[in-house]
Amino acid sequence: VQLVESGGGLVQAGGSLRLSCAASGRIFSINAMGWYRQAPGKQRDLVAAITWGVGSTDYADSVKGRFTISRDKSKNTMYLQMNSLKPEDTAVYYCNAYTADTYEYWGQGTQVTVSS
């Protein structure tokens, strides 16, 4: 499975961004996908996750009500709509896919910077 993120950038606090993650390869093997983020000097944390089949979602408490994860199975693409962005949302955001045979795949990451 190959994952390519896009959509990061610089935005002012209170603004919005939408991240995309295009998947290719063994799509049929994907069970779930998620967005993680890693700020400088900090660990990589889960932001939001979605099951590929049913579309069940889960969010970190810090982003609930502001971020929305979704996927378009016809385009093999996952999205993260980020609204009401805060400076503390600044991080490199990574796309992750978890497959039925328990492999994990990662994208290259996309930088999100929120200025105050």
N, C-alpha and C positions, 0 to 999 in steps of 0.2 A: 504494500500500500504506500503510495506517495501522497504527500500532503503539501499544499502550497497556500500560504496565507497572503492576504492582501488587505489594504484598507487602513493601515495604521497612519499616524501622522501627528501633527501638532494642532491642538485645539485649546481654546480658552475654557476656563472653569465654567460649568453650566452648559457647555456645548455637547454635541453628539458626534459619534463616529459609528460606522458599521464595518466590522471585520468580516472577511470571507475566508473560507478554507475549502479549496477544491481538492477532492480526493480522486485518485486514479489507481488502477491496478486491481487488486482482489477486493473490490467493493463488496461483493457478496459475503465476505467473511467478517465484515464490520458488525460488532454488537452495539457499540456505543462510541460517541465522540465527545470531546470536551475542549474547553478553553482553559488554559493555565496562564498564569502571569508570574513574572519574576522581576522584582525591583533590584537595583544594585545593592549587593551585600545581603540580600535576603533569599530565602528558599523559594522554590517554585511552588505556587499554590494553585489549587483548583478554583476556578472562577464560576464555571457553569458546565453542566453536562447534559447530554440528551441521548436517549436510546435511538438507534438508527431505525428500527422497525416501527415501534409504536409512537415514538416521539415524546416519551416521558422526560421531564426536565427536573433539574436540581440546581440550586444556586448557593453560592457562599452568602452568608448573612450580610456581608459588606456591600453586596451589589443587588440584593433583592429589591424589587420595585424600580430599579434603574436600568438594569441590563436584561435583555431578552435573547435567549438562544433559540435557534430554529434550524431546520434543515430542509433542503429541497432535494428529494430523492431523485427526481427526474434530471437534476443537474449535478448530482453527486457532490453537493456543496452544503456546507454548514455556515451559519452566520452568527454573529454576535452584535446585536444592536445595543449600543451604549449611549444612554442619555444621562443628563444631569451629571456630567463628568466632573470629578474632583481631582485636585493635584495628587492626592494619594492613589489615584488610579494609574499614575504614570508607571510604566513597566514595559518589558518586552512580553508580548502576548504570543503564546504558542498553541497551536492546534494539535490535538491528540486523538488517536484512534485506537480502540481496543477491539481485538478480533476474537472470534469464537475459539480459536486455538491458542488463546491467551498471549498473543504477541501485542506489543504496544509500538505505535509509530508516532513520530513527531515531525512537525513542520519546522521550518528554519527560523520562525519567529518574525514578528513585526512590531516595531517600536510604536508605542502610544505615549505621547507627552502631553500633559495637561498643565497649562500655565495658569497661575493665580492672578 
